[in-house]
Amino acid sequence: MTQNESQPIVDIADGRLMGRVKDDVLLFSGIPYAAPPTGDARFKKASPVEPWSGILDATRFGPAAPQIPSGGMTDRVPVRWDEDCLTLNVLTPGLGGNPRPVLVWIHGGAYRSGQGAIPWYNGKSFALQGDIVVVTINYRLGALGFTDLSSFHSDLATSGVNGLLDQITALTWVKQHIAAFGGDPNQITIAGESAGGFSVTSLLGSPKAEGLFHRAIPQSGAAHHTLTPDQGKRVAELLLEETRSERVESLLDLPAQAILEAQNRVSARYDKEGLSPGVQAFYPIAGNNLVLPVPLLQAIAEGQGAEIPVLTGTNKDEASLFMLGELTEEAARSSAKNTGGNALFEAYRDAYPDKSLQDIAVQLSTDFSFKVPAVRLAELREGTKSSTHLYQFNWESRVSALKATHALEIPFTFNVLDAPGVSAFTGPGDLPYDLAQTMHTVWTQFIQGKALHWPSYDQSSRKVMHFDTTSIVKDNDFADFIDLWAGVR
């Protein structure tokens, strides 16, 4: 390996790579970690990348996986995408010296949007302050990554979890090659937010991912967000209907854009059928496959991933991002049907008599989709030989409707409050740089394998770190409410 001021070169088994210097660190972008999943390889497990001759230009990010912007705050702008999307990016403080801890970040986006090149995921602060190597990845999304066609064709046994298999393939690449970038293959932390957090927990519960990582940080993502094989089969049936495909093979001939458009129609129909409240179409299948052979909660309960230390948590008002605009009583009750039911809705109204209808609906949805799953994950891991530290992010945006909303913690943990797009979430006024530094330091210490300054979660004390302008550890957090969710979530 060689390094100069502007064009660092790295040699790996697949060939030579040329990166660039950016923000005082070395960045290698658009590195292929698997062969393109195109043509007959669509819906199949990724194959190894073909070695190349000469020097591969790794100075530009690769295209995102095929996706259609949803129009939400986090997903408005069309991105450059291509089915040839299985690339990753490596940001490192240097190529020499002692091996460094590694962070592998898995992007969110409801398993249907996002990419590793988003500026919020710029790992320069981890590299410069923590001497950490940061890897971000792309993986297949939506119908192309998570349609379970296994019951229709024996060659497509992994099609319902190919997106997760892509992540495992990327982790295998990191394990094999990260030493060439100054990283330690025996100090790998996986982290992600939302669907990225769901992915982290899925990998924690997957025997296929054993040995590929050593610590895990699921942010706003736990073990409840998968489909059963029957639900996955129904999604596949709807996709065949919406693409007017009588045979699975017909899906191979369709343009990716046509599949994306059908994906949106399938999602609308699946949501209307109400088969899996809180879990959307084209989420990973748990059960009867090589990545998740049993339901994820069962795998965690049986001790899968028990040796992996976990830092996990949620934001206080996650669901506000999805409930912008005034809610009517009818709309709030309709939402409650998919987030615990009307009995819980009334219990929350009784518990919070001074809260608005909007705030109660946001709290119920937040707890159903994020907080209760995080607590259940911590409970299932209690008594294992590794720690589970729980946090809650409480800092409220100056955009009053958002409060401590979904995804807002990301620029704090990466310490990039000045990154493009962050101000739309934080709102006007002075930014809490001290809080960002506090959270970034905690994440850095965890990735480095250092002890955190609050105890591992247990049901006797339920200690949770609450991050805000003044951060404190709270005892018996959520204890009054967790019993309400027994048998529900």
N, C-alpha and C positions, 0 to 999 in steps of 0.2 A: 504494500500500500504506500501511496505517496500523498503528499499534501503541499500545495503552495498557496499563495495568497488569494488566488482567484479561481483556480480550477483543481480542486482536490480529486484525486483518482483513487478508487478502491478496487481491489481484485477479489472476486468471489468465485465460487465454483461455476456459475453460469456464464461468467465473462467479466469484463472490466466496465466500471461505471465512472462517469465524470459528473461531479456535483458542482455546487457553487457556494460562495460565502454570502450569507444573508443575516443581518442583525447580529454580526459578530460571532455567528456559529456556522457550522457546515450543514448544508441542506442537500440531500439527494432525493429527487422527486420523480414520481412516475415509474418506479421500479417494478417490473412485472414479477409477480410471485407465483403465477400459474399461467397456463396457456389460455388464450381467449375462449370463453364459453359460447362460441358461435356455431352456426350451421347445425350439424348433427349433434354437437356438444351442448346445445341449448337444453336446459332441464337436467343435465347430467353433472355428476361430480367433477370438479375441476381436475384437469390433468397437469402434470409437471410442465414447467416452462421449458422451451427449447433453448439450449445455450446459444450465445451469439458470438460472432467474431468481431474484432475491433473494439472500439470504446463506445458504449451506449451513452447517449446524452441523457443524463438524469437531472436536467436543469429546469424542467417544466412539469407541472402536475399532470397526471393522466386524467382522462375523462371520468366523470361520475358514472355510476350505474344508471341505466335507463329509468327516467322518472318524469312525472308531471307535477309542476308546482301546485300546491293545494290552495294558494292564495292567502294562507295564514301569515301571522307576523314573522314566523321563522322560515317561511317557505313561499316567497313571493316571486322571486326572480328566476327565469329559466336558466338552466345550467347547461354547460357543454357535456353531453353524455354519449355513451357508445356501449354496445354490448361487450366490446373488448375493454373491460373496466377493472380487471383484477390486478391493481397496482397498489403500491404502498410508498410511503415517504419516510425518510429517516433524517432526523435533525440531531446533530451531535456536537458537543463542545470541542471534540478533537478525535483524531484517529489513534493516537498513542496514549501512553500513560497507563495507570491501573484500570482494569475493567470497571465500567460504570454501571449503576443500576439502570434498568430499562423500563420505560412506560409505553405500553401499547394501548392507544386510544381507539375505541370503536364508536363511530358516530351514531347519533340518534336520527329520528325522522319517521317514527311509526313503521319502520321496516319498508318504507316506500319512497323515501327521499333522503337527501343528505350526501355528504362526501367528506373525505379526510382533509381536504384542502381548505375548509372553512377557516377564516382568520381567527375565530374564537378558539381554535385548536392549535394556535401557534405556541409551540413548546419552548420558546426561547428563554423564558424565565426559569423553567425547570432546568434547562441546560446550563445557563449562566449562574444561577444561584445555587442549584442543587447538584451540578455536575451529573446530570441525568441524560441519557439518550432517549429521545421521544420518537415513536413510530405511530403514524396514522395510516389507516387503511381504507380502501373501498371494497365493497362486497356486493353481491347481487341482491336486488331488492324486489319487493312486490311479487307479481305473478311470475317473474322470471327467476326469482330466488326462493319462493316459498309455496309453489303450487304442488300439492301432493298428488302426483299422477301415478303413484306406485300400483294402485289397484287396476289401472288401465293398461299398464305396460311394464313387464318385468325389468326392462333396462332402465327404468326411471325410479328405482327403489329409493334414491336419496332426494328426489325432487322437492319434497316438502321441507327439507332442511338444508338445501344447498347453500343458502346464505350463511348459515352457521358453519357449514363445512368449508366455505371460503375463508371464514375467520380462522378456523383451525389450520387450514393450509397456510395462511399468512403467519400464524404463530409458529408453525413448523419451520417456515422460512426464517423467521426471526431467531429461533433457537439455533438454526444451522449457520446463519451468516452474520449475526449481529456483532460478533467479536471483531470482524473486519472493520466495523464502524466505531470501535472503542467501547462496545457494550459487553455486559456480563450475561451470558446465556443462562446463568444460574441465579439471576436476580431480575426476573421479569414480572412486572405488575400489569395486569389488564384492568382497564377502566373504561367507562362509557356512561352516557346519560340517556334517559328515556329508553328507546329501543336499543341503544347501545348498552344501557344498564341491564335491560332484559337479557341481552346477549351475554353480558358478563356472567349473570347468574345461570344462564343456560350452560355456558362453558364450565362453570363451577360444578354443575350437576351432571356433566357429560363424561363418561369413561373414555370417550374418544379424545378428550383434551387433557387427560392426565399427563403430568410431567412437563407440560408446555408453559406453565406459569407458576408463580410462587406466592403472589398476593393478588387481591381482587378488590376493586372499588366500583360497585354498582350504584350510580347516582340516579335517584328517581326511577329505580328499576329493580324488581325482585322476581319471585318465582311463579307468579300467578298468570303470566301473560303468554300462554301458549294455547294451541288448539288441540283437541283430541283427534285421533285418526278419523272418526266419523265426521267431525266438523270439517276437517281438512278435505275429506272426500266430497262433501257437499260444496265446498268452495271450488274444487276442481270441476264438478258437474256444471256449476254456474258458469265457469270460464268457457267450457266447451259450448254451452248454449249461447253465450254472448258473442263468441267468435264464429258461431255457426259451423263448428267443426264436428263432423261425425266421427272422426278418428283422431287420436292423439297426434299421429304423425302430421296431421294438417297444421298443427300449431307450429311446427318447425318451418313452414313455408311463409308464415305471416310476418310482415314487418314488425319490428319491435314497437313502433308507434301504435299499430293496431291492437297489440296486446295491452299496451298501457291504457288505451281508451276503453277496451273491454274490462280491464281491471277496475276502473272507476265505476262502471255499471255493476259489476259483480259486488263490489263493496257496498253499494247502495242497497242492492237486493239482499245481501247477507245481513246487513244491519237491520233491515226491515223484518227479516225472519226471526231475529232475536234469539239466535241459538247459543250465543256465548257473550252475555253482557260484559262489557269492559274489555273484550278481546276482539280485534277486528279480523276481517278476512286477510289472508296472506301473512299470518303470523306463523312462527315455527310450529311443527307438529311434535308433540311429546307423547311417546309411546310407540312401540313396534318399529323403531328405526335405529340405525347404528349410532347416531349422535345422542338421541334421548330415548333409550329403550323402554323407560318407564316414565310415568308422569313426573314432572320436575320436582314438585313438593315431596313426592315419595322418595325420589333419589336423594334429596337433601336430608330427609328424615332418616334414611338408611345409612347416612354417613358419607355420601359422595362429596368430595371436596372438604372433608372435615379438617384436613391438615393445612388448609389455606387460610391465612388471616384475612379478614374482611373488614373494610370500612364502608358503611352504607348509610343512606339516609334520604331525606326528602326535603322539599320546600314547603313552607307553611301554607301557601295558597296556590298549589300546583294548578288546579283546575280553572283558575281565573282566566288563563290564556285561551281556554276553549269556551268560555261563557261570557264573552264581551257583549255588552248591550244589556238592557233591562229585561229581567225575567218576569213573566207572568206567573201567577199561582199554578195555572194549568201546565205551563212549560216546566216549572220546577218539579211538579209531581211526576210529569212524564220522564224527566231526567232521573228522578229518584228510583223509578222502576228498574233502571239499569245500574244503579249504584247502591244497592242494598235494600231497596223496598220502602214502602210508605211508613212502615212501623219505625224504621230507623230515622226516616225523615222527621216524623213527629217527635221522636226522642231527642233529636238534635234541636228542634224548635223549642222544646221544653228546657233543654240545657242552656240554650243561648237566647233567652227572651228578648235581649236588647239588640240582637243581630238582625239585619235585613234579610228578606227572603233570598236575595242574591247571595249574600255572604253564607247563609246556611247551605244553599245548594252547592256553592263552591267548596265549602268545608266537607260536606258529605261525599262529593265526588273525589276530592283530594284524598280523603281517608280511604275510600273504596279502592281507588286505582293505585295509590302510591303508599300512603302511610301504613295502613294495615298490612299490606304485603311485606313492607320492610320489617315491621315488627315480627310478623310470622317467620320470616327468614331468620331473624336473630333468635327467636324462641327455639326454632328447630335446631339451631347450631349450639344452643346452650349445653355446656358440659363436654363439648368436643375439645380436642387438644390444642386448638388455635382460637384466637380472639375474634370477637365480632363487635366492632365499635359503631355505635349509632349516633347520627347527627340530625339536626334540623336547621335549615337555613331560614332565617326570619326577617332579614333586611327587606324593607318595603320600597318598591320603586316609587319615584316621584310622579310617575304616571299612575294616578290613584286607583284606577280600575285594576291594575295588574297586581299590586301589592308584592308579596314574595312569590312570584309566579314560576311556572315551569321553565326550566332552562336558565333562569337568571343567575344561578350559582356558578355556571360554567366560566364566565370571564373572571370571576373571583378566584376559583380554584386554579385557573391558568395564569392569573395575575396579568390580565390583558384588558383592563377596563377601558383603555383607549382604542381598542380594536374596532374596525368598521362594524356598524350595526348595533353596538352595545348601547349607545345613547338612546336609541328608540325604546330600549327596555328600562334603562335606569332613569330616564327623564332628565329635566334640567336641574342645575344646581351642582354644588361641589360633590365630587365622587368620594366614596368611602375607601380610599386607598389603603388605610390601615387595616380594615377588615379583609380586603383582598390579600394583603400580605400575610395576615394571620392565617387565613384559610390555605393559602398557597404553601405556607410553612408546614402546616399539618399534613397536607397531601405529600409534600416533599419528604417529610420525616417518615411517613408510612411507606412510601416507595423505596426509601433507603433502608427499610427494615428496622427503624428505631421505634422505641416505645412511645405511644401517645399518652397524653397527660390526663385522660379520663378512663375509667374502668371499662372493661368488656361488659357487654349487656347481659343482664340476667333478670329473671322474672321477680326476684325478691326485692331488687332496688330500682330496676328499670332506669338506669342512668343514661341520659342523652345529652350530648353537647348541643347547645343552641347558639348558632352563629348570628351575631348582630353587631352593631357598633360597640356594644358591650356584650361579650360572649360569656355564657355561664353554663355550668352543668346542672341539669335539673334531675331531681329524684322522682320516682313514681310517675314518669312522664306517660300520659295517655292512659294511666291505669284505670281511671273512672270510665273510660269508653271502650277499652278493648273487650270487656265482657259482653258489651252490646253486640259485638260482631261474631260471637261464638255461633258456629253453625251457618254463618252467612259468608264469611270471608276468612 
